[in-house]
Amino acid sequence: MLALIQRVSEAAVRIDGETVGEIGRGLLVFFCAERGDADADLDRFAERLLKLRCFADEAGRMNRSVQDVAGGLLVVSQFTLAADTASGNRPGFSGAAAPDDGRRLYEAFVERLRSSHGPVAAGRFGADMKVSLVNDGPVTLWLRSPAREAARAA
């Protein structure tokens, strides 16, 4: 699993002109399930996201999590994060989870976040979505599941 996280002052996702999710201050999370990801990794991944310290404290240091600041979460599925751009001009997506697995993991991830955090909005898996945001900072971070981080380090 991997996620591209943007600290935002506001964000929204629209499908066919209808707003299906929006937040004020918080995190916009583009989520991607990769081949080989398992449900067992979801709890740890959600916990890492919720505890990620990327909001400023009184001294202006990034020492507060989205939970600490009672911020919102907007989670959008984005299989293109798994793109392989190492060769050629057309990205390959063989590293992304199969659509059924991707949907299941995305929906389970959103539910885990909702069960342990207040405001959680979401896009719709596989839909053509229009995402708007005001990046705060700007702060943009990558988050990978622990298993993927270990594999990258090896």
C-alpha positions as CSV (number, residue, x, y, z in Angstrom):
1,M,0.0,0.0,0.0
2,L,1.0,3.5,-0.6
3,A,-0.5,6.9,-0.2
4,L,0.3,10.4,-1.4
5,I,-0.8,12.7,1.4
6,Q,-1.4,16.4,1.1
7,R,-2.0,18.7,4.1
8,V,-4.9,20.9,3.0
9,S,-7.0,23.8,4.3
10,E,-9.8,22.4,2.2
11,A,-10.4,19.6,-0.4
12,A,-13.4,18.1,-2.3
13,V,-14.1,15.4,-4.7
14,R,-16.8,15.5,-7.3
15,I,-18.3,12.9,-9.6
16,D,-20.5,14.0,-12.5
17,G,-20.7,17.5,-11.0
18,E,-21.9,16.2,-7.6
19,T,-19.8,16.7,-4.5
20,V,-19.4,13.3,-2.9
21,G,-16.8,14.2,-0.3
22,E,-15.3,17.3,1.2
23,I,-13.3,18.4,4.2
24,G,-11.9,21.6,5.7
25,R,-8.5,21.5,7.4
26,G,-7.0,18.0,7.3
27,L,-5.4,15.5,4.9
28,L,-6.2,14.6,1.4
29,V,-5.1,11.0,1.0
30,F,-4.6,9.4,-2.5
31,F,-4.6,5.7,-1.7
32,C,-3.2,2.9,-3.8
33,A,-3.3,-0.8,-3.2
34,E,-0.5,-2.7,-4.8
35,R,-0.2,-6.4,-5.8
36,G,0.5,-8.5,-2.8
37,D,-1.1,-6.1,-0.3
38,A,-3.2,-7.9,2.4
39,D,-5.9,-6.9,4.8
40,A,-3.5,-7.6,7.7
41,D,-1.5,-4.5,6.7
42,L,-4.6,-2.1,6.8
43,D,-4.7,-1.5,10.5
44,R,-1.0,-0.5,10.7
45,F,-1.3,1.6,7.6
46,A,-4.3,3.5,9.0
47,E,-2.6,3.9,12.4
48,R,0.5,5.4,10.7
49,L,-1.6,7.8,8.7
50,L,-3.6,9.0,11.8
51,K,-0.4,9.5,13.8
52,L,1.7,11.1,11.1
53,R,2.9,14.4,12.6
54,C,2.5,16.9,9.8
55,F,0.6,19.8,11.4
56,A,2.4,22.6,13.2
57,D,2.5,23.0,17.0
58,E,2.8,26.3,18.9
59,A,6.4,26.6,17.9
60,G,5.7,26.0,14.2
61,R,7.2,22.6,14.1
62,M,5.4,19.6,12.5
63,N,4.6,17.9,15.8
64,R,0.8,17.3,15.5
65,S,-1.2,14.6,13.8
66,V,-4.5,14.9,12.1
67,Q,-6.0,13.4,15.2
68,D,-4.3,16.0,17.4
69,V,-5.8,18.8,15.4
70,A,-9.2,17.1,14.9
71,G,-8.7,17.4,11.1
72,G,-10.7,15.8,8.4
73,L,-9.6,13.1,6.0
74,L,-10.6,12.8,2.4
75,V,-9.5,9.5,0.9
76,V,-9.4,9.0,-2.9
77,S,-8.5,5.8,-4.7
78,Q,-5.6,6.3,-7.1
79,F,-4.1,3.2,-8.7
80,T,-1.9,5.4,-10.9
81,L,0.4,5.9,-7.9
82,A,1.7,2.4,-8.7
83,A,2.8,3.5,-12.1
84,D,6.1,2.2,-13.5
85,T,7.7,5.0,-15.5
86,A,11.2,3.4,-15.6
87,S,11.2,2.9,-19.4
88,G,9.3,4.1,-22.4
89,N,6.8,7.0,-22.5
90,R,3.7,5.1,-21.4
91,P,3.4,4.2,-17.7
92,G,2.7,0.6,-16.8
93,F,0.4,-0.3,-14.0
94,S,1.2,-4.0,-13.4
95,G,2.2,-3.1,-9.8
96,A,-1.3,-2.0,-8.9
97,A,-3.6,-4.5,-7.2
98,A,-6.2,-6.2,-9.4
99,P,-9.4,-4.1,-9.5
100,D,-11.4,-6.4,-7.2
101,D,-8.6,-6.4,-4.7
102,G,-8.0,-2.7,-5.0
103,R,-11.6,-1.9,-4.4
104,R,-11.8,-4.3,-1.4
105,L,-8.7,-2.8,0.2
106,Y,-9.7,0.8,-0.5
107,E,-13.1,0.3,1.0
108,A,-11.7,-1.5,4.0
109,F,-9.1,1.2,4.6
110,V,-11.8,3.9,4.5
111,E,-13.9,1.9,7.0
112,R,-10.9,1.4,9.4
113,L,-10.3,5.2,9.3
114,R,-14.0,5.9,10.0
115,S,-14.0,3.5,12.9
116,S,-11.1,5.4,14.7
117,H,-11.3,9.0,13.5
118,G,-14.1,11.6,13.2
119,P,-14.6,13.3,9.9
120,V,-13.7,10.9,7.0
121,A,-14.9,11.6,3.5
122,A,-14.2,9.5,0.4
123,G,-14.3,9.3,-3.3
124,R,-15.7,6.4,-5.2
125,F,-13.4,3.6,-6.4
126,G,-13.1,3.4,-10.2
127,A,-15.1,6.6,-10.8
128,D,-13.9,9.5,-12.9
129,M,-13.4,12.0,-10.1
130,K,-12.5,15.7,-10.1
131,V,-10.4,16.6,-7.0
132,S,-9.9,20.1,-5.8
133,L,-7.7,21.2,-3.0
134,V,-5.9,24.0,-1.3
135,N,-2.5,22.6,-0.3
136,D,-1.5,24.0,3.1
137,G,2.2,24.7,3.3
138,P,2.6,23.1,0.8
139,V,3.1,19.8,2.6
140,T,3.0,16.6,0.5
141,L,4.3,13.3,1.8
142,W,4.5,9.6,0.8
143,L,3.4,6.9,3.1
144,R,4.2,3.2,2.3
145,S,3.1,0.1,4.2
146,P,5.8,-1.2,6.5
147,A,6.3,-4.4,4.3
148,R,6.9,-2.2,1.2
149,E,9.3,0.0,3.1
150,A,11.3,-3.0,4.2
151,A,11.4,-4.3,0.6
152,R,12.7,-1.0,-0.7
153,A,15.4,-0.8,1.9
154,A,16.7,-4.3,1.1
